[in-house]
Amino acid sequence: MGDPHRVGIVGLGFISRAYLTTLRGHPAVRITAVADLDPARAVATAAELPGAEAVNVERLLGGADVDTVLNLTVPTAHAEITLRAIDAGKNVFTEKPLAVTFPEGREIVERAAAAGVAVGCAPDTVLGTGTQTARAAIDGGLVGRPLAASAVMVTPGHERWHPDPDFYYTAGGGPLFDMGPYYLTALIHLLGPVRAVVGAASRLRPERVVGSGARTGERIPVEVDTHVSGVLEHADGALSTITTSFDGVATTAAPIEVHGETGTLAVPDPNHFDGESRLVELGGTGWRTLPTSAGHVGAGRGTGLLDLVAAAGRRPPRAGGELGLHVLETMTALLRSAHEGRRVELTTTAERPPPVPLTP
């Protein structure tokens, strides 16, 4: 690919450490600039990255030393930073969700296309061996024709461990927008796009209590639904159910199960890159673990950005903006359905990204 692709990072909070673990020193990319609302944090991060400069956002977006912007800001800032980067002629890879409203997400995809730049969107966990091995099993006919799937995520809430959890309970947060992208993106990789949804939602309590760090004991308001359930109608006729909750304690359910005519597949947690896929077949004697057969081995956050760089306009990125937009519309449609009490048809679709061969 010639010289390393130059990346500038906006937002150096908790999740940035995971991305830096993958990208720091990778031969395909070089981090040239970092920016954060806290200038001291930007300076400290730049000191860990040879050749990187701590700058303000305006300088990073306008800099000739940045080819792609990695947008790791809080969800409410995703659209603003991404659109500014697009207008500056930069490619963008953004943390999930693509935006907090569907119109913002659609504007991102449309303006990127008009500007001739690429947009990618997390999660990229689905490019690891966990989801990809499960996809290979489905594509290989091990469950027969897929009929249905279930996805379940239940926790008591991130305020128990995150020292600054406010954004989890404002627009763009909640269990659906925070964790739903992992499960929805995996379901689309496994079963294809969604054509319509029916949703229901609730909110257990109006406040949460910070459980760690300097703000321990502080109460924060809850402005979003904290338990969301839904039914997804996939374009090929399969039906999925999804539950995302910050109101429960735990669950014994598999993160994702896919049911077919001849077998059921237990899929590992799509919040992780790896994990075991287990299969039970009609007439079989029990569950068996499938050998790892697809996906990036030992991958970490940032793999989707590396895939976007490798695509280089020759193919759509596997964690691309159109898929991110379809996931965003699915989430907003679930909440709209819950609040309006009706089935909602989607206006977008997305191709299943190309599978990832087993890649050391």
Phi, psi and chi 1 to 4 in degrees:
 res  aa     phi    psi   chi1   chi2   chi3   chi4
   1 MET       -    8.3  -61.5 -169.0  -53.3      -
   2 GLY    77.2 -144.4      -      -      -      -
   3 ASP   -62.7  150.9  -66.1  -26.7      -      -
   4 PRO   -57.7  141.4  -24.4   34.2      -      -
   5 HIS   -68.9  132.7 -166.6   83.4      -      -
   6 ARG   -92.4  126.5  -60.7  168.6  -60.5  178.2
   7 VAL  -120.7  135.0  175.0      -      -      -
   8 GLY  -114.6  135.7      -      -      -      -
   9 ILE  -108.7  126.7  -55.6  175.5      -      -
  10 VAL  -110.4  117.7 -179.5      -      -      -
  11 GLY   100.8  112.4      -      -      -      -
  12 LEU  -122.6   38.8  -59.1  169.7      -      -
  13 GLY   -80.3 -156.6      -      -      -      -
  14 PHE   -53.2  -46.4 -173.3   84.0      -      -
  15 ILE   -72.6  -20.4 -164.8   63.4      -      -
  16 SER   -62.3  -30.0   69.3      -      -      -
  17 ARG   -62.6  -38.2  -49.9  -46.3  -60.4  177.3
  18 ALA   -65.8  -42.2      -      -      -      -
  19 TYR   -64.7  -41.6  -81.5   85.9      -      -
  20 LEU   -65.1  -33.7  -72.3  171.6      -      -
  21 THR   -57.9  -39.0  -62.8      -      -      -
  22 THR   -79.2  -42.9  -59.7      -      -      -
  23 LEU   -88.9  -28.9  -60.2  177.6      -      -
  24 ARG   -61.4  119.9 -178.2 -166.8  -70.1  112.9
  25 GLY    81.0    0.4      -      -      -      -
  26 HIS   -69.0  135.2 -165.8  -74.0      -      -
  27 PRO   -66.5  -20.1   21.8  -32.7      -      -
  28 ALA   -82.8  -19.1      -      -      -      -
  29 VAL  -135.7  158.9  -63.2      -      -      -
  30 ARG  -137.7  125.5 -179.3  163.2   61.1   91.1
  31 ILE   -82.7  116.1  -60.4  170.3      -      -
  32 THR  -104.5  -22.4   55.0      -      -      -
  33 ALA  -152.0  146.3      -      -      -      -
  34 VAL  -136.4  146.3  -65.7      -      -      -
  35 ALA  -143.8  147.2      -      -      -      -
  36 ASP  -154.9  155.8 -168.7   83.0      -      -
  37 LEU   -59.5  -27.8  -71.3  174.3      -      -
  38 ASP   -98.3  101.5 -179.0   -7.7      -      -
  39 PRO   -57.8  -33.6  -23.9   34.5      -      -
  40 ALA   -64.8  -36.8      -      -      -      -
  41 ARG   -66.8  -37.5 -175.1  154.4   60.6 -178.8
  42 ALA   -64.5  -41.5      -      -      -      -
  43 VAL   -64.0  -42.3  170.2      -      -      -
  44 ALA   -65.4  -39.0      -      -      -      -
  45 THR   -69.4  -42.6  -59.4      -      -      -
  46 ALA   -60.9  -32.9      -      -      -      -
  47 ALA   -65.3  -21.8      -      -      -      -
  48 GLU   -87.9   -7.4  -57.3  173.2    6.1      -
  49 LEU  -121.9  101.4  -56.8  167.3      -      -
  50 PRO   -54.4  126.8  -25.1   34.9      -      -
  51 GLY    88.5   -5.8      -      -      -      -
  52 ALA   -89.0  149.3      -      -      -      -
  53 GLU  -121.0  136.6 -177.2 -179.2    0.9      -
  54 ALA   -83.0  120.6      -      -      -      -
  55 VAL  -137.1  174.2  -61.6      -      -      -
  56 ASN   -86.0  170.7   59.6   33.3      -      -
  57 VAL   -62.7  -42.4  173.4      -      -      -
  58 GLU   -59.3  -45.2  -71.3   74.5   17.9      -
  59 ARG   -64.2  -40.6  153.1   68.2  179.8   81.0
  60 LEU   -65.1  -46.5 -172.4  148.2      -      -
  61 LEU   -66.9  -31.0  -62.7 -179.8      -      -
  62 GLY   -95.1   -4.2      -      -      -      -
  63 GLY   -72.4  139.2      -      -      -      -
  64 ALA   -74.2   -9.0      -      -      -      -
  65 ASP   -94.1   12.3   59.3  -15.5      -      -
  66 VAL  -124.5  121.8  172.3      -      -      -
  67 ASP   -93.3  -39.9  -57.9  -50.5      -      -
  68 THR  -132.8  135.2  -66.8      -      -      -
  69 VAL   -96.3  127.6  173.1      -      -      -
  70 LEU   -96.6  110.5  175.2   56.7      -      -
  71 ASN   -96.5  103.1 -177.8    0.2      -      -
  72 LEU  -115.6   30.0  -56.9 -178.9      -      -
  73 THR   -75.8  175.3   57.8      -      -      -
  74 VAL   -67.9  156.0  -63.7      -      -      -
  75 PRO   -52.6  -39.3  -30.3   37.1      -      -
  76 THR   -65.5  -16.3   50.9      -      -      -
  77 ALA  -101.0   -3.9      -      -      -      -
  78 HIS   -57.0  -50.2  -76.3 -178.0      -      -
  79 ALA   -64.5  -45.0      -      -      -      -
  80 GLU   -59.4  -51.1  176.3 -166.8   -7.7      -
  81 ILE   -66.5  -42.0  -64.2  -61.2      -      -
  82 THR   -63.2  -44.4  -62.9      -      -      -
  83 LEU   -66.0  -38.4  -72.2  169.1      -      -
  84 ARG   -65.2  -38.0  -72.9  171.0   62.2 -175.0
  85 ALA   -66.6  -42.5      -      -      -      -
  86 ILE   -60.4  -45.4  -69.6  169.3      -      -
  87 ASP   -63.0  -24.3  -70.3  -15.9      -      -
  88 ALA   -88.3    4.4      -      -      -      -
  89 GLY    82.4   19.7      -      -      -      -
  90 LYS   -99.2  147.6  -48.8  -64.2 -173.1 -173.6
  91 ASN   -71.4  158.6  -53.5  -53.9      -      -
  92 VAL  -138.8  136.4 -174.9      -      -      -
  93 PHE  -121.2  123.5 -171.1   90.0      -      -
  94 THR  -118.0  148.0 -178.3      -      -      -
  95 GLU   -62.3  160.2 -115.5  -57.0  -66.1      -
  96 LYS   -79.7  154.1   47.2   76.8 -173.9  167.6
  97 PRO   -78.0  166.8   32.1  -36.1      -      -
  98 LEU   -55.2  -39.6 -177.3   65.0      -      -
  99 ALA  -160.0  177.0      -      -      -      -
 100 VAL   -97.2  -10.6  -62.5      -      -      -
 101 THR  -130.3  151.8   70.8      -      -      -
 102 PHE   -64.4  -43.4  177.0   59.7      -      -
 103 PRO   -57.8  -38.5  -27.1   36.7      -      -
 104 GLU   -63.5  -43.6  -73.7  176.7  -30.1      -
 105 GLY   -62.6  -42.0      -      -      -      -
 106 ARG   -64.1  -39.0 -176.7  167.6   52.2 -163.9
 107 GLU   -63.4  -38.6 -176.5  177.9    6.0      -
 108 ILE   -59.2  -50.1  -73.0  170.1      -      -
 109 VAL   -65.3  -42.0  170.8      -      -      -
 110 GLU   -67.9  -42.8  -69.8  175.4   -9.3      -
 111 ARG   -71.0  -32.4  -82.5  167.4   62.5  172.2
 112 ALA   -65.3  -43.3      -      -      -      -
 113 ALA   -62.0  -43.1      -      -      -      -
 114 ALA   -65.3  -33.2      -      -      -      -
 115 ALA   -85.6  -11.1      -      -      -      -
 116 GLY    73.4   28.8      -      -      -      -
 117 VAL  -114.6  161.6  -61.1      -      -      -
 118 ALA   -96.5  145.3      -      -      -      -
 119 VAL  -126.9  131.1  170.9      -      -      -
 120 GLY  -123.3  159.6      -      -      -      -
 121 CYS  -147.2  133.2 -177.3      -      -      -
 122 ALA   -65.6  159.1      -      -      -      -
 123 PRO   -86.0  147.2   31.5  -36.1      -      -
 124 ASP  -107.9    4.7   52.9    5.3      -      -
 125 THR   -57.1  -29.7   49.4      -      -      -
 126 VAL   -69.5   -5.7  -65.1      -      -      -
 127 LEU   -90.8   -2.3  -54.5 -177.3      -      -
 128 GLY   -81.5 -176.7      -      -      -      -
 129 THR   -71.1  -23.1   55.1      -      -      -
 130 GLY   -64.3  -66.6      -      -      -      -
 131 THR   -66.3  -36.7  -60.0      -      -      -
 132 GLN   -70.3  -35.2  -70.7  -63.4  -43.8      -
 133 THR   -65.6  -39.5  -67.7      -      -      -
 134 ALA   -63.9  -41.8      -      -      -      -
 135 ARG   -62.5  -41.8  173.2  173.8  175.1  171.3
 136 ALA   -61.6  -35.5      -      -      -      -
 137 ALA   -65.7  -43.3      -      -      -      -
 138 ILE   -66.6  -47.4  -66.3  169.4      -      -
 139 ASP   -63.8  -27.3  -69.0   -7.4      -      -
 140 GLY   -84.6    2.0      -      -      -      -
 141 GLY    83.3   15.5      -      -      -      -
 142 LEU   -70.5  -20.2  -65.2 -171.0      -      -
 143 VAL  -109.4    4.9  -59.7      -      -      -
 144 GLY    73.7 -155.0      -      -      -      -
 145 ARG   -71.4  122.2 -177.0  166.1   62.9   95.7
 146 PRO   -66.5  131.6  -19.4   32.4      -      -
 147 LEU  -110.6  -35.6  -55.3  172.8      -      -
 148 ALA  -159.9  165.4      -      -      -      -
 149 ALA  -152.2  158.7      -      -      -      -
 150 SER  -131.7  144.1   60.1      -      -      -
 151 ALA  -132.8  130.1      -      -      -      -
 152 VAL  -136.3  128.6 -179.4      -      -      -
 153 MET  -137.4  115.0 -169.5  -69.0  -58.6      -
 154 VAL  -131.8  121.6  176.4      -      -      -
 155 THR  -140.6  164.7   76.8      -      -      -
 156 PRO   -81.9   -1.5   27.4  -33.1      -      -
 157 GLY   119.1  145.3      -      -      -      -
 158 HIS   -76.2  -13.9  -65.8  -17.3      -      -
 159 GLU   -64.5  -16.3   75.9  -80.9    2.7      -
 160 ARG   -69.2  -26.5  -65.4  171.1   58.3   85.6
 161 TRP  -123.8  -23.7   58.7  -91.6      -      -
 162 HIS   -86.7  129.2 -161.2  -67.4      -      -
 163 PRO   -71.9  -20.4   25.4  -34.1      -      -
 164 ASP  -134.0   73.2  -66.3  -63.1      -      -
 165 PRO   -88.5    8.8   34.5  -36.2      -      -
 166 ASP   -53.0  -43.9  -51.2   66.0      -      -
 167 PHE   -67.1  -17.6   70.5   93.6      -      -
 168 TYR   -70.4  -14.9  -71.6  117.9      -      -
 169 TYR  -121.3   19.7  -62.5   98.8      -      -
 170 THR  -121.7 -178.3   60.3      -      -      -
 171 ALA   -51.3  132.8      -      -      -      -
 172 GLY    89.2   -3.2      -      -      -      -
 173 GLY  -109.8 -149.5      -      -      -      -
 174 GLY    78.8  166.4      -      -      -      -
 175 PRO   -65.2  -31.6   26.0  -36.1      -      -
 176 LEU   -71.2  -49.0 -178.8   61.8      -      -
 177 PHE   -75.8  -29.4  -92.2   67.9      -      -
 178 ASP   -80.7  -50.6  176.9   52.9      -      -
 179 MET  -104.5  -24.2  -62.6  -59.8  -67.4      -
 180 GLY   -55.1  -38.0      -      -      -      -
 181 PRO   -56.9  -33.7  -30.5   37.8      -      -
 182 TYR   -62.4  -47.8  -62.8  106.5      -      -
 183 TYR   -74.1  -41.8  -65.1   82.7      -      -
 184 LEU   -67.6  -42.4  -68.1  169.0      -      -
 185 THR   -62.5  -41.3  -56.0      -      -      -
 186 ALA   -63.2  -43.4      -      -      -      -
 187 LEU   -61.8  -36.7  -72.1  171.3      -      -
 188 ILE   -70.5  -39.8  -67.5  166.8      -      -
 189 HIS   -59.9  -39.4  -90.5  -96.9      -      -
 190 LEU   -80.5  -41.1  -63.0  171.6      -      -
 191 LEU  -123.0   -7.0  -60.2  176.6      -      -
 192 GLY    97.2  179.3      -      -      -      -
 193 PRO   -68.6  167.5   25.9  -35.0      -      -
 194 VAL  -104.2  139.6  178.5      -      -      -
 195 ARG  -107.8  -24.2   66.4 -174.5  179.5 -161.5
 196 ALA  -161.2  158.1      -      -      -      -
 197 VAL  -140.2  158.2  -56.5      -      -      -
 198 VAL  -132.1  128.6  175.7      -      -      -
 199 GLY  -128.8  161.6      -      -      -      -
 200 ALA  -144.9  146.9      -      -      -      -
 201 ALA  -149.9  156.0      -      -      -      -
 202 SER  -150.7  169.8   62.9      -      -      -
 203 ARG  -136.3  114.0 -165.3  174.1  -50.0 -179.1
 204 LEU   -68.1  -45.0 -179.5   65.3      -      -
 205 ARG  -150.0  155.4   50.7 -171.4 -179.2  -87.7
 206 PRO   -83.0   -8.5   29.5  -35.0      -      -
 207 GLU  -138.3  157.0  -68.4 -178.1  -31.3      -
 208 ARG  -128.2  157.2  -63.7  -81.7  172.2  142.9
 209 VAL  -114.3  124.2  179.8      -      -      -
 210 VAL   -64.2  130.9  179.9      -      -      -
 211 GLY  -107.8    0.5      -      -      -      -
 212 SER  -152.9  161.9   66.6      -      -      -
 213 GLY    81.0 -168.2      -      -      -      -
 214 ALA   -65.9  -20.0      -      -      -      -
 215 ARG   -99.7   14.3  -60.9  172.1   60.3 -165.4
 216 THR   -51.2  129.5  -63.1      -      -      -
 217 GLY    94.1  -13.8      -      -      -      -
 218 GLU   -72.0  140.4 -179.1 -179.7  -25.5      -
 219 ARG   -95.6  137.3  -65.7 -176.7  175.6  -85.2
 220 ILE  -126.1  144.8   58.7  173.5      -      -
 221 PRO   -74.6  151.5   26.8  -33.2      -      -
 222 VAL  -108.2  118.6  174.7      -      -      -
 223 GLU  -113.1    2.8  -58.8  172.5    3.7      -
 224 VAL  -132.3  164.1  -66.2      -      -      -
 225 ASP   -68.6  138.6  -66.9  -40.9      -      -
 226 THR  -112.0    2.9   49.5      -      -      -
 227 HIS  -143.9  119.4 -175.5  101.9      -      -
 228 VAL  -131.0  128.8 -177.5      -      -      -
 229 SER  -123.8  154.0  -64.6      -      -      -
 230 GLY  -164.2  164.7      -      -      -      -
 231 VAL  -116.9  130.2  177.2      -      -      -
 232 LEU  -110.0  128.4  -43.1  176.2      -      -
 233 GLU   -96.7  112.0  -59.8  175.6   21.1      -
 234 HIS   -79.6  156.3  -68.3  -91.4      -      -
 235 ALA   -61.2  -28.1      -      -      -      -
 236 ASP   -89.8    4.9   67.0   -7.2      -      -
 237 GLY   103.5  -14.2      -      -      -      -
 238 ALA   -67.2  149.4      -      -      -      -
 239 LEU  -115.3  131.4  -62.7  177.4      -      -
 240 SER  -117.2  146.7  -63.9      -      -      -
 241 THR  -112.7  144.1   59.9      -      -      -
 242 ILE  -134.6  138.6 -176.3  168.8      -      -
 243 THR  -131.4  124.9  -63.7      -      -      -
 244 THR  -126.9  129.2   62.0      -      -      -
 245 SER  -144.8  137.2 -178.1      -      -      -
 246 PHE  -105.6   15.3  -76.8  168.4      -      -
 247 ASP  -112.6   -8.3  -69.1  -22.6      -      -
 248 GLY   -96.9 -175.1      -      -      -      -
 249 VAL  -107.3  -48.4  174.9      -      -      -
 250 ALA  -165.3  173.6      -      -      -      -
 251 THR  -147.9  149.3  178.2      -      -      -
 252 THR   -98.1   -1.1   60.2      -      -      -
 253 ALA   -69.0  146.5      -      -      -      -
 254 ALA   -62.8  143.7      -      -      -      -
 255 PRO   -51.8  -44.3  -26.3   35.1      -      -
 256 ILE  -143.4  136.7  -64.4  176.7      -      -
 257 GLU  -126.2  137.7  -73.2 -174.5  -19.0      -
 258 VAL  -116.1  126.3  177.3      -      -      -
 259 HIS  -108.6  126.5  -53.1  -73.5      -      -
 260 GLY  -123.4  179.4      -      -      -      -
 261 GLU   -62.4  -30.5  -73.5 -177.0  -61.5      -
 262 THR  -121.6    4.1   61.3      -      -      -
 263 GLY  -173.7  162.9      -      -      -      -
 264 THR  -122.0  135.5  -71.6      -      -      -
 265 LEU  -116.5  124.8 -177.6   69.5      -      -
 266 ALA   -93.4  120.1      -      -      -      -
 267 VAL  -102.3  137.7 -178.5      -      -      -
 268 PRO   -68.8  167.9   23.5  -32.5      -      -
 269 ASP   -56.5  119.0 -172.0  -14.3      -      -
 270 PRO   -74.5   -1.9   28.3  -34.9      -      -
 271 ASN   -79.7   -6.1 -169.3   19.7      -      -
 272 HIS  -120.9  157.9  -59.4  -66.5      -      -
 273 PHE   -81.6  -28.2  -75.9   85.8      -      -
 274 ASP  -118.3 -161.6   53.4   12.6      -      -
 275 GLY   121.9  161.4      -      -      -      -
 276 GLU   -90.1  137.8  -67.3 -176.8  -17.0      -
 277 SER   -98.8  132.3  -66.7      -      -      -
 278 ARG  -122.4  141.2  -64.3  179.9  -60.1  117.7
 279 LEU  -125.7  136.4  174.6   71.0      -      -
 280 VAL  -123.3  130.2   60.2      -      -      -
 281 GLU  -105.7  150.6  -64.9  170.2  -73.9      -
 282 LEU   -56.8  124.0 -176.6   66.0      -      -
 283 GLY    82.8   -0.6      -      -      -      -
 284 GLY   -79.8 -179.1      -      -      -      -
 285 THR  -103.0   -0.7   58.1      -      -      -
 286 GLY   151.6 -175.3      -      -      -      -
 287 TRP   -74.1  143.8  -66.5   90.8      -      -
 288 ARG  -134.6  144.9   62.6 -177.7  175.4   93.6
 289 THR   -84.1  131.3  -61.0      -      -      -
 290 LEU   -83.6  142.9  -59.9  178.9      -      -
 291 PRO   -68.4  148.3   24.4  -32.9      -      -
 292 THR   -61.5  124.8  -61.5      -      -      -
 293 SER  -132.0   -4.9   61.4      -      -      -
 294 ALA  -159.4  162.3      -      -      -      -
 295 GLY    99.5  167.5      -      -      -      -
 296 HIS   -78.5  121.5  -69.6  -76.1      -      -
 297 VAL   -76.8  132.9  177.7      -      -      -
 298 GLY    65.4   28.3      -      -      -      -
 299 ALA   -74.2  162.6      -      -      -      -
 300 GLY  -143.6  173.9      -      -      -      -
 301 ARG   -59.9  133.9  -79.2  168.2  169.2   79.2
 302 GLY   112.6  -13.3      -      -      -      -
 303 THR   -60.1  -36.7  -62.0      -      -      -
 304 GLY   -65.1  -36.9      -      -      -      -
 305 LEU   -66.2  -42.5 -174.3  151.5      -      -
 306 LEU   -62.0  -37.0  -64.0  172.9      -      -
 307 ASP   -66.5  -38.4 -179.3   81.7      -      -
 308 LEU   -63.1  -42.4 -179.2  144.7      -      -
 309 VAL   -64.0  -43.2  170.9      -      -      -
 310 ALA   -66.3  -32.0      -      -      -      -
 311 ALA   -63.7  -42.6      -      -      -      -
 312 ALA    45.4   39.2      -      -      -      -
 313 GLY    81.5   -7.2      -      -      -      -
 314 ARG   -81.4  -23.3  -65.7 -173.9  -63.6  -88.8
 315 ARG  -153.8  161.1   60.2  165.8  172.5   81.3
 316 PRO   -66.2  142.1  -19.1   31.2      -      -
 317 PRO   -65.7  147.1   21.9  -31.0      -      -
 318 ARG   -70.1  -26.6  -71.1 -176.5  172.3   90.8
 319 ALA  -113.0   63.2      -      -      -      -
 320 GLY   -91.3  170.4      -      -      -      -
 321 GLY   -64.9  -36.2      -      -      -      -
 322 GLU   -66.6  -37.3  -70.4 -169.5    0.2      -
 323 LEU   -67.0  -42.4  177.0   57.0      -      -
 324 GLY   -60.2  -37.8      -      -      -      -
 325 LEU   -68.0  -40.3  178.9   62.9      -      -
 326 HIS   -65.0  -40.7 -173.4   57.1      -      -
 327 VAL   -63.8  -42.6  169.5      -      -      -
 328 LEU   -61.1  -44.4  175.1   60.9      -      -
 329 GLU   -65.9  -36.5 -172.3 -176.2   17.9      -
 330 THR   -60.0  -42.8  -58.1      -      -      -
 331 MET   -67.4  -46.4  -65.5 -170.5  -64.1      -
 332 THR   -66.0  -33.2   57.1      -      -      -
 333 ALA   -68.6  -37.4      -      -      -      -
 334 LEU   -61.0  -45.0  -80.2  167.0      -      -
 335 LEU   -68.7  -38.4  -66.6  175.9      -      -
 336 ARG   -63.2  -43.1 -179.1  179.4  167.6 -166.5
 337 SER   -61.7  -42.3  171.4      -      -      -
 338 ALA   -62.1  -40.8      -      -      -      -
 339 HIS   -80.8  -27.7  -61.8  154.2      -      -
 340 GLU   -99.5  -10.7  -63.1  178.8    2.4      -
 341 GLY    67.6   41.8      -      -      -      -
 342 ARG  -152.8  163.0   65.1 -178.9 -175.6   87.5
 343 ARG   -71.4  138.2  176.1  178.3  177.8  -87.6
 344 VAL  -122.5  126.5  174.7      -      -      -
 345 GLU   -89.2  142.0  -65.9 -172.8   -0.7      -
 346 LEU   -85.6  154.1  -88.2   63.7      -      -
 347 THR  -101.9  -13.0   62.2      -      -      -
 348 THR  -109.9  167.0   64.6      -      -      -
 349 THR  -144.8  178.2 -171.1      -      -      -
 350 ALA  -156.4  139.8      -      -      -      -
 351 GLU   -71.9  143.9  -64.1  -70.4  -26.7      -
 352 ARG   -61.7  126.1  -69.3  175.5   78.1 -156.7
 353 PRO   -60.7  154.7  -23.3   34.5      -      -
 354 PRO   -56.1  141.8  -21.3   31.7      -      -
 355 PRO   -64.6  157.2   23.3  -32.7      -      -
 356 VAL   -99.7  117.2 -179.2      -      -      -
 357 PRO   -66.1  161.0   24.0  -32.7      -      -
 358 LEU   -60.8  117.2 -171.8   61.3      -      -
 359 THR  -127.1  111.5  -53.8      -      -      -
 360 PRO   -60.2      -  -21.0   31.8      -      -
